[in-house]
Amino acid sequence: MASSVVSEQEAARDDFDWGTLFSYFEGETFGTENVLAAVAVIEPGMEIHPPHRHTEEEYMLVTAGEGTWHLNGEDFQAGVGDMLYAAPWDIHGIKNTGSAPLRFVVWKWDNKGIELPADPNE
């Protein structure tokens, strides 16, 4: 992936029942793979999917709205300016529990050359 600037209009837009995903960067960089840099807009009462886990490290930053984070069996209030970090295999998610759209930025990736931790359930 080359260095670049991507506007929201140029980002890949996917509309779903739960809201919209704007994907700015996907793929591989010099030091990472399975990269996703995106903005999600979740409609009130919705979530992208139930809490889940995966190999990628992930940051999520709320920029508008309010909701509930889920992290490893615990729920936390999510508001503007709040950020979640999920390490590989940690169970995480976010649900819009407010009355307006919840918008958040997401960055997730796997590192190249660094052995991933083993799946704790195996």
C-alpha positions in Angstrom: 0.0 0.0 0.0 1.5 3.3 -1.0 1.3 6.5 1.1 -1.8 8.4 0.2 -4.7 10.6 1.3 -8.2 9.3 0.9 -11.3 11.5 1.2 -14.6 10.1 2.5 -16.0 10.4 -1.0 -13.2 8.2 -2.3 -13.5 5.6 0.5 -15.3 2.4 -0.4 -18.9 2.7 1.0 -20.9 -0.3 2.0 -24.5 0.1 3.4 -25.9 -2.6 5.7 -29.0 -3.0 7.8 -27.0 -1.7 10.8 -25.6 1.4 9.1 -22.7 2.3 6.8 -19.0 1.4 6.6 -16.5 3.6 4.9 -13.3 1.6 4.2 -10.3 3.9 3.6 -7.5 1.4 3.6 -7.6 -2.4 3.4 -4.8 -4.9 2.7 -1.1 -4.8 3.5 1.5 -2.2 4.4 5.2 -2.4 4.9 4.9 -3.9 8.4 1.3 -5.1 8.6 -1.2 -7.3 6.9 -5.0 -7.8 7.2 -5.2 -4.0 7.6 -8.5 -2.2 7.9 -8.8 1.6 8.5 -12.4 2.6 8.3 -15.3 4.7 9.7 -18.5 3.0 10.8 -21.8 4.7 11.3 -24.2 2.5 13.4 -27.9 3.3 13.5 -29.7 3.5 16.9 -30.3 0.2 18.6 -28.0 -1.6 16.2 -24.5 -3.2 16.3 -22.3 -4.4 13.4 -22.2 -7.9 14.8 -22.3 -9.4 18.3 -19.0 -9.2 20.4 -16.4 -11.2 18.6 -12.6 -11.9 18.5 -9.9 -12.2 15.9 -6.2 -12.3 15.4 -5.8 -8.6 14.5 -5.1 -5.9 17.1 -7.8 -3.2 17.0 -8.4 0.4 18.1 -11.9 2.0 17.9 -12.5 5.7 18.6 -16.0 7.1 19.0 -16.4 10.5 17.2 -20.2 10.9 17.4 -23.1 9.4 19.4 -23.1 7.1 22.3 -23.2 3.4 22.9 -21.9 0.5 24.9 -18.5 -1.2 24.5 -18.1 -4.9 25.3 -14.7 -6.1 26.3 -14.0 -9.6 27.6 -17.3 -10.1 29.3 -17.7 -6.6 30.7 -19.8 -3.7 29.3 -18.7 0.0 29.5 -20.4 3.3 28.4 -19.0 4.5 25.1 -19.1 8.3 24.3 -17.4 10.8 22.0 -13.6 10.7 22.5 -13.6 7.3 24.1 -11.3 4.7 22.6 -11.1 0.9 22.9 -8.0 -1.2 22.3 -8.5 -5.0 21.7 -5.5 -7.3 21.8 -5.5 -10.4 19.6 -8.3 -12.9 20.7 -9.9 -10.4 23.2 -13.7 -10.5 22.8 -14.9 -7.0 21.9 -17.7 -5.0 20.3 -19.8 -1.9 20.3 -23.5 -1.3 20.2 -25.4 2.0 19.6 -27.6 2.5 22.7 -28.3 6.1 21.9 -31.0 7.9 19.9 -28.6 9.2 17.1 -26.1 7.5 14.8 -22.9 6.3 16.5 -19.8 7.0 14.4 -16.4 5.5 15.2 -13.1 5.1 13.5 -11.5 1.7 13.4 -8.0 0.5 12.8 -7.1 -3.2 12.9 -4.1 -5.1 11.6 -1.9 -8.2 12.0 1.9 -7.6 12.3 4.3 -9.1 9.8 7.2 -11.0 11.3 5.8 -11.1 14.9 4.3 -14.4 16.0 0.7 -14.1 16.9 -0.4 -15.3 20.3 -2.0 -18.7 20.3 -5.8 -18.9 20.4 -6.5 -19.2 24.1 -9.4 -21.6 23.4 -7.3 -24.2 21.7 
